[in-house]
Amino acid sequence: MKTERISVNLIEENEYNPNEMDENHYLKLVQNIKKKGFRKPIEVRKNGERYTIVDGAHRFRACKELGYTEVDCIVDEIDVTEAMVDTLNANIHGSHNPYKEALMFKQIHDRYTLQDIEKLTVFNQGELKDKLDLLGLPANVQKQIEEMQEKEQREAPIVLTFIVKETDKQVIMDALDIFEESDKNKALLALCKSVLEKQVKSDGTE
């Protein structure tokens, strides 16, 4: 790997990154770079005549907003699947879009076994299977979980309005369990599950 100063006009964000940052944290990032300067290079991979970001999309956006014309980049000689693995490992503490993450795992799984992915990432095979199972949920449930994740980031109340059959309840409950990674999420999802239980009972669908 080598570090190069590259024009921002030659750099593009990838379409698969599941990591998301709320507006408040992003504004703090912008202010930090404005005050202290751009200190940590962006990780990119060569993509034809251009470069695609592997890690550092939010820092890249902040630099563009601040008027940077060039940024320091670490250039990796890797393909898109290897880049996905690096993106996951670089963003394990961020807030992730669950379905973008699941789609990434699916594409990685097209090349590697679950056992191999477990060795390449911080996720165990059980976690990997759970995340891949999200792709099998009904489209309306997928949409609701994505909206739930977005609202949770804004600390807004969550309201579940989709119709749930009793036969689908357990698979949705299992999907919600995946997001129980912090005390904040646990409290939020307890509320979601309570609403889900009441809706199934009131709906009376078998």
CORMOCOR-V704218 format. One record per backbone hydrogen bond with DSSP energy under -0.5 kcal/mol. CO is the residue of the C=O (numbers start at 1). NH is the residue of the N-H. If there is no record, write none. Layout:
co = (CO/CO)
nh = (NH/NH)
This chain:
co = (2/4/4/6/7/8/10/12/18/20/22/23/24/25/26/27/28/29/30/31/32/33/37/39/42/42/43/43/44/45/47/50/51/52/55/56/57/58/59/60/61/62/63/64/69/71/72/73/73/74/74/75/76/76/79/80/81/82/83/84/85/86/87/88/89/91/94/95/96/97/98/99/100/101/102/103/104/105/106/108/108/113/114/115/116/117/124/125/126/127/128/129/130/131/132/133/134/138/138/139/140/141/142/143/144/145/146/147/148/149/150/151/152/159/165/165/166/166/168/169/170/171/172/173/174/175/176/177/179/182/183/184/185/186/187/188/189/190/191/192/193/194/195/196/197/198/199/200/205)
nh = (75/6/73/71/10/11/51/53/97/95/26/27/28/29/30/31/32/33/34/35/36/37/39/41/44/74/54/55/76/52/50/47/12/45/43/60/61/62/63/64/65/66/68/67/8/6/42/4/75/44/76/2/46/78/83/84/85/86/87/88/89/90/91/91/92/94/96/20/98/101/102/103/104/105/106/107/108/109/110/111/112/117/118/119/120/121/128/129/130/131/132/133/134/134/135/136/137/141/142/143/144/145/146/147/148/149/150/151/152/153/154/156/155/161/168/169/169/170/172/173/174/175/176/177/178/178/179/180/181/186/187/188/189/190/191/192/193/194/195/196/197/198/199/200/201/202/203/204/166)
